[in-house]
Amino acid sequence: ATLGSSEVEAFLSWLANERKVSASTHRQALAALLFFYGKVLCADLPWLQEIGRPRPSRRLPVVLTPDEVVRILGFLEGEHRLFAQLLYGTGMRISEGLQLRVKDLDFDHGTIIVREGKGSKDRALMLPESLALGLREQLARARAWWLKDQAEGRSGVALPDALERKYPRAGHSWPWFWVFAQHTHSTDPRSGVVRRHHMYDQTFQRAFKRAVE
């Protein structure tokens, strides 16, 4: 081995300062050097173990003020605005909101059931009273899509695997339809079936990004 501790440290510093690599890439480079010296050259170099490893950067999450939230919502339109209001008002994740079914909204009891959320557990959230009318209007739009699919003989929406096997026709029923349905049909990558999916997360994220900018 011809490289000493100063040369190795200089190389790792060059990666961090000149190449601006991430902490994980920096650690991978150090691990590769450890492997090369220890396993390939069979060299025992204690100093190599002592070279510092960079800590991954920890960035604080961006927290918007209520005024900023109101301004951003003002730049969103239609179901994208309603969806953002729902996430903000309930605290649910994007994936949880996108996967809401008609039967998950209980207007009589003012609750929303999030199924298989964090930890694969179901939980009940309060349905914000201020969003009740908007959600009812959203269901009316969703029902129009559902009726169109039924009239055209389209495949039903996707269900969890076990349910789809046990109740193959359940995906055609209104209670299982998406609250936020995609406006077009697409091929289900799991089954190859052309059906209506829920709104894509990228679709909402692009709209939200435009509102923020």
C-alpha positions in Angstrom: 0.0 0.0 0.0 1.5 3.4 -1.0 -1.3 5.7 0.3 -1.0 6.9 3.8 -3.6 8.5 6.1 -2.9 12.0 4.8 -3.5 11.0 1.2 -6.7 9.1 2.0 -8.0 12.0 4.0 -7.2 14.4 1.2 -9.0 12.1 -1.3 -12.1 12.0 1.0 -12.0 15.7 1.5 -11.8 16.2 -2.3 -14.9 14.1 -2.7 -16.8 16.2 -0.1 -15.6 19.7 -0.9 -14.9 19.6 -4.7 -17.2 16.9 -5.9 -19.9 17.8 -3.4 -20.9 14.2 -2.9 -23.6 13.2 -0.4 -22.7 11.7 3.0 -23.9 8.3 1.9 -21.5 8.4 -1.2 -18.7 9.6 1.1 -19.3 6.6 3.4 -19.4 4.2 0.4 -16.0 5.5 -0.8 -14.5 5.0 2.7 -16.0 1.5 2.9 -14.5 0.7 -0.5 -11.1 1.8 0.7 -11.5 -0.4 3.8 -12.4 -3.4 1.7 -9.5 -2.8 -0.8 -6.8 -2.5 1.9 -8.2 -5.1 4.2 -9.5 -7.8 1.8 -7.5 -7.2 -1.5 -4.1 -6.0 -0.1 -4.5 -7.8 3.2 -3.0 -4.8 4.9 -3.7 -4.0 8.5 -4.1 -0.2 8.6 -5.6 0.9 12.0 -5.5 4.6 11.0 -8.0 3.9 8.2 -10.6 2.9 10.7 -10.1 6.1 12.6 -10.8 8.4 9.7 -14.0 10.3 10.4 -17.2 9.4 8.7 -19.5 12.3 7.8 -22.8 12.5 9.5 -25.9 12.6 7.3 -27.3 16.1 7.1 -30.4 16.7 9.1 -32.8 19.2 7.6 -35.7 20.6 9.6 -39.0 20.2 7.9 -40.5 23.3 6.3 -43.5 24.4 8.4 -45.9 26.8 6.7 -47.7 29.5 8.6 -51.6 29.6 8.4 -51.4 32.6 6.1 -49.0 30.9 3.8 -51.3 27.9 3.6 -54.2 30.1 2.8 -52.2 31.8 0.0 -51.1 28.5 -1.5 -54.6 27.0 -1.4 -55.8 30.1 -3.2 -53.6 29.2 -6.2 -55.0 25.7 -6.4 -58.2 24.9 -8.2 -61.0 22.3 -8.1 -60.3 18.9 -6.7 -56.6 19.8 -6.1 -57.6 22.5 -3.7 -60.1 20.3 -2.0 -57.5 17.5 -1.7 -55.0 19.9 -0.2 -57.6 21.2 2.2 -58.4 17.6 3.2 -54.7 16.8 3.9 -54.2 20.0 5.9 -57.5 19.6 7.8 -57.0 16.0 8.8 -53.2 15.4 8.8 -53.5 12.4 6.6 -50.7 11.5 4.1 -51.0 12.0 0.4 -51.2 8.3 -0.2 -53.9 7.9 2.4 -56.0 10.6 0.9 -55.6 9.3 -2.7 -56.8 5.8 -1.7 -60.0 7.0 0.0 -63.1 5.1 -1.1 -66.7 6.4 -1.2 -67.5 4.1 1.8 -64.7 5.7 3.9 -66.6 9.0 4.2 -69.2 8.9 6.9 -71.1 12.2 6.8 -73.6 11.2 9.5 -70.9 10.6 12.1 -68.5 13.2 10.7 -65.6 10.7 10.3 -63.2 9.5 7.7 -61.8 6.0 7.8 -58.2 5.7 6.7 -57.6 2.0 5.9 -54.2 0.4 6.3 -52.5 3.7 7.1 -49.3 4.0 9.2 -48.4 0.6 10.6 -51.0 -1.0 8.3 -53.7 -0.1 10.8 -57.1 1.5 10.2 -57.9 4.7 12.0 -60.8 7.2 12.2 -60.3 10.9 11.6 -62.7 13.8 12.1 -64.3 14.9 8.8 -63.9 18.7 8.9 -67.3 20.3 8.8 -66.0 23.0 6.5 -65.2 20.4 3.9 -68.4 18.5 4.0 -70.1 20.3 1.1 -67.0 20.2 -1.0 -66.6 16.4 -0.4 -70.3 15.8 -1.3 -69.7 17.7 -4.5 -66.6 15.7 -5.2 -68.6 12.5 -4.7 -71.1 13.7 -7.2 -68.3 14.2 -9.7 -66.9 10.7 -8.9 -70.3 9.2 -9.3 -70.5 10.6 -12.8 -67.3 8.8 -13.6 -68.5 5.6 -12.0 -71.8 5.7 -14.0 -69.9 6.3 -17.2 -67.6 3.3 -16.5 -70.7 1.1 -15.8 -72.4 2.2 -19.0 -69.3 1.4 -21.0 -68.7 -2.0 -19.4 -65.4 -1.0 -18.0 -63.4 -3.0 -15.4 -64.0 -2.2 -11.8 -61.5 -0.3 -9.6 -58.6 -2.2 -8.0 -59.2 -3.8 -4.6 -56.8 -5.2 -2.1 -55.6 -8.6 -3.4 -57.5 -10.7 -0.9 -60.8 -8.9 -1.4 -60.5 -8.9 -5.2 -60.1 -12.7 -5.1 -63.0 -13.2 -2.7 -65.4 -10.6 -4.2 -64.4 -10.2 -7.9 -67.4 -8.0 -8.6 -66.9 -5.6 -5.6 -64.7 -3.3 -7.7 -67.7 -2.5 -9.8 -69.8 -1.3 -6.8 -70.2 2.4 -5.9 -69.0 2.1 -2.3 -65.6 0.9 -3.4 -65.1 3.7 -6.0 -62.4 6.3 -5.5 -63.3 9.6 -3.9 -60.6 11.3 -6.0 -60.7 9.3 -9.3 -58.4 9.8 -12.2 -60.2 11.3 -15.2 -58.7 8.8 -17.6 -58.1 5.0 -17.6 -54.8 3.4 -17.4 -53.3 -0.1 -17.3 -53.0 -1.6 -13.8 -49.3 -2.7 -13.6 -50.2 -5.6 -11.2 -52.9 -7.2 -13.4 -52.6 -5.6 -16.8 -56.3 -4.7 -16.6 -57.3 -1.3 -18.0 -59.3 0.5 -15.4 -59.8 3.8 -13.6 -57.2 4.5 -11.0 -57.3 7.1 -8.2 -55.7 10.5 -8.9 -51.9 10.1 -9.4 -49.8 11.6 -6.6 -47.6 13.2 -9.3 -50.6 15.0 -10.7 -51.3 16.6 -7.3 -47.7 17.3 -6.5 -47.2 19.1 -9.8 -50.3 21.3 -9.1 -49.1 22.0 -5.6 -45.6 22.9 -6.8 -47.0 25.4 -9.3 -49.1 26.9 -6.5 -46.0 27.3 -4.2 -43.9 28.8 -7.0 
